[in-house]
Amino acid sequence: MNVIEYKCPNCGSGMVFDSETGTLSCHSCGRKDNIEQIPDPLGQQAFSADEVQEYHCTSCGSVIIVEAETTATVCSFCESAVVLGDRLSGSLAPGLVIPFSISKEKAMKAFRKWCKNGLLTPSGFMTADRIKGITGMYIPFWLYELHNKVEAYGHATKVRAYTKGDYRYTETQHFDIYRKLQLNYLRVPIDSSEKMNDKLMDKLEPFPYDLLKSFRTPYLAGYVAEKYSYTDTEMLPRAKDKIREYIESAISSAVSGYSTVNFTNKEIDTRVKNVDYCLLPVWVVHYDYNRLEYTFAMNGQTGKVVGKPPISKAKVAAWFAGISSLSFLSLKIISWMMGGGFL
């Protein structure tokens, strides 16, 4: 078992990743270290990838019980940030990471602001005072580079109407169409955590991939992190499904100038050019309202919030009533302008 903690060389306190400065920071004495200059213990040792359920905090000695997917957490007794090194080595080692840039305080503030913007949410929800918990998590993603050879066959028509003498004619020309395309997609993100809702994670996109960094363990200090639940091979079908709509759009855009187009066959050969294992930053918010718990997610880089808030039936009814009244008034005005009268 290997537990990695970062102790401040000045005062001995635990150090954590500071999203504001991008450094490994000590909250006690204010020391800040450049992460790129810190030796990474995972680059110096080799650990077993065996599943271990029990670890010991090196600060207080308490037992840390974690789930099989956890790779970083916080000691529940002394709140020291710990990284589970043996779960980040070998095939379990991420290659890339996008660090958090939004602190917990800013995330809370942004979430409360988002709650207040809900026009149809209950007034009690909009006060945003029922946050049960907010957790900064690094979610495991596979980033695929997919190269696609596409061949599409179909039938198209051009319709022309014209008048000759006393007769009006419609001329229809028929064409066989064929399109051959090479479509390459870079960094197609697919979350590989069994716990996280796939639709919720998809809606958090896009992440700023220009901020990708080579993975180093100090980025995880002070946050919760998980390793992947599914391999890149297991998640490949979902990646293919995700790019399907873009391929369909590209095929349609390749055919223009016709009155009608009907594709009879599409052959799509998708090859995996490259796959990167990446950790992406997400704030997970648990909100308690009216005896129910709602889960929301926030992009830890862009601040985008996604989730399904409760809807106020009274506000919805009032909204429809307002729309109905406006429509009725509009019809009356139109009737009056056309010679009718108000009833």
C-alpha positions in Angstrom: 0.0 0.0 0.0 1.4 3.4 -0.9 -0.1 6.6 0.4 1.4 9.9 -0.9 1.1 13.1 1.1 2.8 16.4 0.4 4.2 18.0 3.6 5.3 21.6 3.7 9.1 21.8 4.1 8.7 24.9 6.2 6.0 24.1 8.8 5.2 20.4 8.2 1.5 21.1 7.4 -0.2 19.2 4.5 0.0 20.9 1.1 -2.8 20.9 -1.5 -3.2 22.0 -5.1 -4.2 25.6 -5.3 -6.6 26.2 -8.3 -6.0 30.0 -8.1 -2.2 29.9 -8.6 -1.7 26.4 -10.1 0.8 25.6 -7.4 1.1 23.1 -4.5 0.2 25.4 -1.6 0.5 25.3 2.2 -2.5 27.1 3.8 -0.6 27.4 7.1 2.5 29.3 6.1 1.6 30.3 2.6 4.4 28.4 0.8 3.8 27.7 -2.8 5.8 25.2 -4.9 5.9 24.9 -8.7 4.4 21.4 -9.5 6.6 20.9 -12.5 9.7 21.1 -10.2 8.4 18.6 -7.6 9.8 15.1 -8.0 6.9 12.7 -8.8 7.1 9.6 -6.6 5.2 7.6 -9.2 8.0 8.2 -11.7 10.5 6.7 -9.3 8.8 3.6 -8.0 6.7 0.8 -9.5 3.6 -0.3 -7.6 1.3 -3.2 -7.9 -2.1 -2.6 -9.5 -3.9 -5.0 -7.0 -7.1 -3.6 -5.5 -6.6 -2.5 -1.9 -9.5 -1.4 0.2 -7.7 -0.1 3.3 -4.9 2.5 3.7 -3.4 4.4 6.6 -3.0 8.1 6.8 0.7 9.0 7.3 -0.2 12.1 9.3 -2.5 10.7 12.0 -2.3 7.0 11.4 -6.0 6.6 10.9 -7.4 3.9 8.6 -8.7 5.3 5.3 -11.4 3.1 3.8 -11.9 3.8 0.1 -13.8 2.3 -2.8 -12.0 0.4 -5.4 -12.1 3.2 -7.9 -10.7 6.0 -5.6 -7.2 7.3 -6.4 -7.2 10.4 -4.2 -9.2 11.5 -1.2 -9.0 13.4 2.1 -8.5 11.8 5.5 -11.8 12.1 7.4 -10.0 12.5 10.7 -7.3 15.0 10.1 -8.4 16.2 6.7 -4.9 15.6 5.2 -4.9 15.3 1.4 -3.8 11.8 0.3 -3.1 10.2 -3.0 -3.2 6.4 -3.4 0.0 5.9 -5.4 -0.5 2.2 -6.2 -3.7 3.0 -8.0 -2.0 5.4 -10.3 0.8 3.3 -11.7 1.3 1.1 -14.7 -1.8 0.8 -16.9 -3.7 2.8 -14.2 -1.5 5.9 -14.6 -3.3 8.8 -16.4 -1.3 10.4 -19.1 -2.9 13.9 -19.0 -4.8 16.1 -16.7 -6.7 19.5 -16.8 -6.2 21.0 -13.3 -9.0 22.9 -11.5 -9.0 26.7 -12.0 -12.1 27.4 -10.0 -11.8 27.2 -6.2 -14.4 25.8 -3.9 -15.5 29.2 -2.8 -15.9 30.5 -6.4 -17.7 27.3 -7.3 -20.2 27.8 -4.4 -20.8 31.4 -5.5 -21.3 30.5 -9.1 -23.7 27.7 -8.2 -25.8 30.0 -6.1 -26.0 32.5 -8.9 -27.0 29.7 -11.3 -29.8 28.7 -9.0 -31.2 32.2 -8.9 -31.4 32.3 -12.7 -34.0 29.5 -12.8 -37.2 31.3 -14.0 -39.4 28.2 -13.4 -37.8 26.8 -10.3 -39.4 27.1 -6.8 -38.6 30.3 -4.9 -37.1 28.2 -2.0 -34.7 26.5 -4.5 -33.6 29.8 -5.9 -32.3 31.0 -2.5 -29.6 28.4 -2.9 -29.2 27.8 0.8 -29.6 24.0 0.9 -26.2 22.9 -0.4 -25.6 19.6 1.3 -22.1 19.1 0.0 -19.7 20.1 -2.8 -16.8 18.0 -3.8 -14.0 18.6 -6.3 -13.4 15.5 -8.3 -11.1 14.4 -11.1 -13.2 12.3 -13.4 -11.5 9.7 -15.6 -12.0 10.2 -19.3 -10.7 8.5 -22.5 -9.8 11.0 -25.2 -10.0 9.3 -28.6 -8.5 10.3 -31.9 -10.8 8.6 -34.5 -10.1 8.5 -38.2 -13.1 7.7 -40.4 -13.3 6.7 -44.0 -16.8 7.4 -45.3 -18.5 6.3 -48.5 -22.1 7.4 -49.1 -24.4 6.3 -52.0 -27.8 7.7 -52.8 -30.2 9.2 -55.2 -31.0 12.8 -55.9 -33.3 14.9 -58.0 -33.5 18.4 -59.5 -37.0 19.7 -60.1 -37.6 22.6 -62.5 -41.1 24.1 -63.2 -41.7 26.3 -66.2 -44.5 27.6 -68.4 -44.7 27.1 -72.2 -47.7 28.5 -74.0 -50.9 27.6 -72.1 -49.2 24.8 -70.2 -47.1 24.6 -67.1 -44.5 21.9 -67.0 -42.5 20.2 -64.2 -39.2 18.7 -65.2 -37.5 16.2 -62.8 -33.9 15.1 -63.4 -32.6 12.0 -61.5 -29.0 11.5 -60.4 -27.0 8.8 -58.7 -24.8 10.4 -56.1 -21.6 9.1 -54.4 -19.4 10.9 -51.8 -16.1 9.7 -50.4 -15.0 11.6 -47.2 -12.1 11.4 -44.8 -13.2 12.7 -41.4 -10.8 12.8 -38.4 -11.9 13.7 -34.9 -9.5 14.6 -32.2 -9.9 14.3 -28.4 -13.4 12.8 -28.4 -14.1 12.7 -24.6 -15.9 9.7 -23.0 -16.1 9.5 -19.2 -15.2 6.0 -17.9 -16.5 6.3 -14.4 -19.3 3.9 -13.5 -20.7 6.3 -10.9 -21.0 9.4 -13.0 -24.1 10.1 -15.1 -23.0 10.0 -18.8 -25.5 12.6 -20.0 -24.5 14.9 -17.2 -20.8 14.6 -18.1 -21.6 15.1 -21.8 -23.4 18.4 -21.0 -20.3 19.7 -19.2 -18.4 19.9 -22.4 -16.4 21.5 -23.9 -13.3 21.3 -21.7 -10.4 23.6 -22.6 -8.1 21.0 -24.1 -5.4 23.6 -24.8 -4.8 23.5 -21.0 -4.0 19.8 -20.9 -0.9 19.0 -18.9 1.2 15.9 -18.4 -0.2 14.1 -15.3 1.6 14.7 -12.0 0.3 13.5 -8.7 0.4 16.9 -6.9 -2.5 18.1 -9.0 -4.7 15.6 -7.1 -3.7 16.8 -3.6 -6.8 18.1 -1.8 -9.3 16.6 -4.3 -11.1 13.4 -4.8 -10.0 11.4 -7.9 -11.1 8.1 -9.4 -9.5 5.6 -11.8 -11.4 4.4 -14.8 -14.1 1.8 -14.4 -14.1 0.7 -18.1 -11.2 0.3 -20.5 -10.8 2.3 -23.7 -11.8 -0.7 -25.7 -15.1 -1.1 -23.7 -16.0 2.5 -24.2 -15.1 2.7 -27.9 -18.7 1.9 -29.1 -19.9 4.9 -27.2 -17.2 7.1 -28.8 -18.4 6.0 -32.2 -22.0 6.8 -31.3 -20.9 10.2 -30.1 -19.3 11.2 -33.4 -22.1 9.7 -35.6 -24.2 12.9 -35.7 -21.1 14.8 -36.8 -20.5 12.3 -39.6 -24.1 12.5 -40.7 -23.9 16.3 -40.8 -20.7 16.2 -42.8 -22.3 13.8 -45.4 -25.3 16.0 -45.7 -23.2 19.1 -46.2 -21.2 17.4 -48.9 -24.3 17.2 -51.1 -25.9 20.5 -52.2 -27.8 22.0 -55.2 -30.5 19.2 -55.4 -34.2 19.4 -54.8 -34.2 16.1 -52.9 -31.5 13.7 -51.6 -32.0 10.1 -50.4 -29.0 8.1 -49.2 -29.4 4.4 -49.8 -26.2 3.2 -48.2 -23.5 4.7 -45.9 -20.2 2.8 -45.2 -18.3 4.2 -42.2 -14.9 2.6 -41.4 -13.7 4.0 -38.0 -10.1 3.5 -36.9 -8.6 4.4 -33.5 -5.5 6.4 -34.2 -4.8 7.3 -30.5 -6.3 7.1 -27.0 -5.3 9.2 -24.0 -6.2 8.5 -20.4 -7.1 11.8 -18.9 -8.5 13.3 -15.6 -10.9 16.2 -16.0 -12.0 18.6 -13.2 -15.6 18.5 -12.0 -17.3 20.1 -9.0 -20.1 17.8 -7.9 -22.9 19.6 -5.9 -25.5 17.8 -3.8 -28.5 20.0 -3.1 -31.2 19.1 -0.6 -34.7 20.5 -1.4 -38.1 19.5 -0.3 -36.8 16.2 1.2 -35.2 15.2 -2.1 -31.5 15.4 -3.1 -30.5 16.8 -6.5 -27.1 16.3 -8.1 -25.5 19.0 -10.2 -22.1 19.2 -11.8 -19.9 22.1 -12.6 -17.0 22.2 -15.1 -14.0 22.9 -12.9 -12.4 25.1 -15.6 -15.2 26.9 -17.3 -17.8 27.1 -14.5 -20.5 25.7 -16.7 -23.3 24.2 -14.5 -25.5 21.3 -15.6 -28.3 19.3 -13.8 -32.0 19.1 -13.6 -33.5 21.4 -11.0 -37.1 21.1 -9.6 -39.8 22.9 -11.4 -42.5 25.0 -9.7 -46.0 23.9 -10.9 -47.4 27.3 -9.9 -44.8 29.2 -12.0 -45.4 26.9 -14.9 -49.2 27.5 -14.7 -48.7 31.2 -14.4 -46.4 31.2 -17.4 -48.9 29.3 -19.6 -51.7 31.6 -18.3 -49.6 34.6 -19.4 -48.9 33.1 -22.8 -52.6 32.2 -23.3 -53.7 35.7 -22.3 -51.2 37.3 -24.7 -52.2 35.0 -27.6 -55.9 35.8 -27.0 -55.2 39.5 -27.0 -53.2 39.2 -30.2 -56.0 37.4 -31.9 -58.4 40.1 -30.9 -56.2 42.8 -32.2 -55.8 41.0 -35.5 -59.5 40.5 -35.8 -60.1 44.2 -35.1 -57.5 45.2 -37.8 -59.2 42.9 -40.3 -62.6 44.6 -39.7 -63.9 42.6 -36.8 -64.7 43.9 -33.4 -63.9 43.2 -29.8 -66.4 40.9 -28.0 
